[in-house]
Amino acid sequence: MNIQKFFKRYVHSSVKLFCFFILVNIFLFVSLIMVSVSHGNQSPTHLLPCISDELQQTDGQYTLPDDIVALLDQDHAWCMLIDNATGNVIWNYKLPANIPVQYTYGDIAKMARWYLEDYPVFVSARNDGLLVLGYPKDSYWKLSAYKTIVSIKIDAIGFIAVFFLNIGIVLLLFIFNSRKTEKAIKPILIGIEEIAAGQKTQLAEQGELSEINAKLNHVSKTLKRRDTARANWISGISHDIRTPLSMVLGYSSSLEKNHGLDSDVQEKMTEIRQQAEKIKRLIEDLNLTSKLEYDMQPLRISNIYPVELARQVICEFLDSNLDKKYVFEFESEPQCETEFIRGDEVLIKRAITNLIQNSINHNANGCKITISVTCSEKEIAIVVSDNGVGVSAEKLKALNSKTHYLESTDKALHLRHGLGVLLVLQIVEAHNGIMQILSEEQKGYETTLIFPKTKY
Amino acid sequence: MGAIKDKSILLVDDEPAILLMCQSILKENGFTNILTADTALRALERLDTHPDLAVLDVMLPDMDGFMLAKVIREQTNIPILFLTAKGEFDDKAKGFEVGADDYIVKPFLAQEFVWRVTAILRRVYKENEDTSFLLEACKVDLGQAQVYKEGCDPVSLTAKEVEILQKLFSNAGRIVTLGSLCQTVCGDIYVGYEKTLMSHIRHIWEKIEAEPSSPVSLVTVKGIGYKLILKGTG
């Protein structure tokens, strides 16, 4: 979605730029014409009528006012008047030597159109003769153009049409090109998005941007490898710790039941056993959470019955010689008995276990732990609550907004969720469920896990 | 119970300390006949002495424990219990695939280990096992389906009642959930089981309890399940 938007914006801005380019061109063109025109205003077309008007004949003598003469001198121009009847030059001003002094009609027609002995000349008819204004060689270029009316029309319309057609073609080419770019870049952007979301990406390594695709694939592989290494590292540690921990747990649990020992020693053994069990749970949680985090734990989906599942978890606690200060209560509605969800039994069991364990851990003075299962049309909720110490409103807020354990760069470890509860959140999310925490200081702690029911 | 404790158990683990610990745990719990082996080869040699149960680690220096289980299975039908640090689902699946009877993941509690060993032995060698047990107010003989109360005529149990008591007895001292009791009583069907189960339980109470209205041997754990408490263990 964002990628489409990006390209739309790109096309828009490019079209704007193109329009700007056209406008600048029009402006430059108009300026050019204006400058050119300003340099052409002393042209023969301007001077010729002046001379024609000012050339006076008095007593058979032609005179030209001084200011006009000055203009002529400035341009190094010359002038002559050819008599209409005889074709003889009857007056001239600075006539070059190689210019003839008599002209036929043919000569006149030729020079009116073109040059006279390579001098660009301009003519103007007077009633006493033909006034000829000549400029130095190579100072003017004379053009002669004539077109049919139809041709002129075609030219004018054609010019406008070609102009707009050009704009259209440029735009089309441009859009085509950006489409092509979009096609090449889109998979790359999708790949980057996937990598950002922590997924694996595999792009086809071909086309214009194949190098970038190959690099992205490499990055994705490297990241995945790093994740795998991290998960394997954790799993390795948790494996290696099992044997030594077995010794601690096995001996302490055996010795705490040894009636030959002092009750004092037995109590210490119980303490060792409990702590060893805590380590055991911790490494199990750590292992599982890293596997879920890096998608290395495939869900083993089956039909699971939350009511019976909750019972089994409670049984495990009741059978584990838990201190009598922890009292369990189980509530479920009869119609929930046959309700099931699709999920991973081991994981959901783990989630409930961790929540109960959490209540036990935080209430060293004992508490009543209530587990209830309720169901509605669309979902099944498993609620684990206690009447223990609870947490303050701020702490609750912090718990609800904490980032993921493995993603957290927060050094304030104590403010984080315990690993066990985070694992619960991961498990719930893996089942498309939600976790809600309610708590009030000294009034208890309640966690609700809501799982969607699957319809068949 | 004497017969169970006399069974010989073969422990196989490459870690001598674990072998020593398991041995001491079993000995403390009355098991006397314990063999150990720290390699698969030695374990196979020990098979000549015909142990009654093999407890195997998966990671052995000379052979994969799963492989060893396969080899053992080819020679004998004794129960196999895996005791290993490999706790992944796939590992467990593999364990049961090669014919394991149970699978314990390290680290483990001494008690749990003993329970599981006892449970397997009891299940496998039940023909020699006493199917009768003592409760607070009576003696129950599941083989004969009879309840003997002092000063009364023996009372007989129905087939369903025997099944329920069997289930509770094999988990004596631990809670059996309503769901798993129901499976015993009516297969896999959950619907409406609770009433059926309740009526069975009421009948059992009348037969085994001194005060059926306040049971002490077959106790209810509200909403969860039932627990059978043998005489002298409560």
Interface residues (C-beta under 8 A of the other chain):
Chain A: H239 D240 R242 T243 L245 S246 M247 V248 L249 G250 Y251 S253 S254 K257 N258 R273 A276 E277 K280 E284 R300 Y305 V307 E308 R311 Q312 I314 C315 L318 D319 F328 E329 F330 E331 S332 P334 E337 T338 V346
Chain B: E15 A17 I18 M21 C22 S24 I25 E28 A85 K86 G87 F89 V105 K106 P107 F108 L109 A110 Q111 F113 G173 R174 I175 V176 T177 L178 G179 S180 Y190 V191 E194 V221 K222 G223 I224 G225
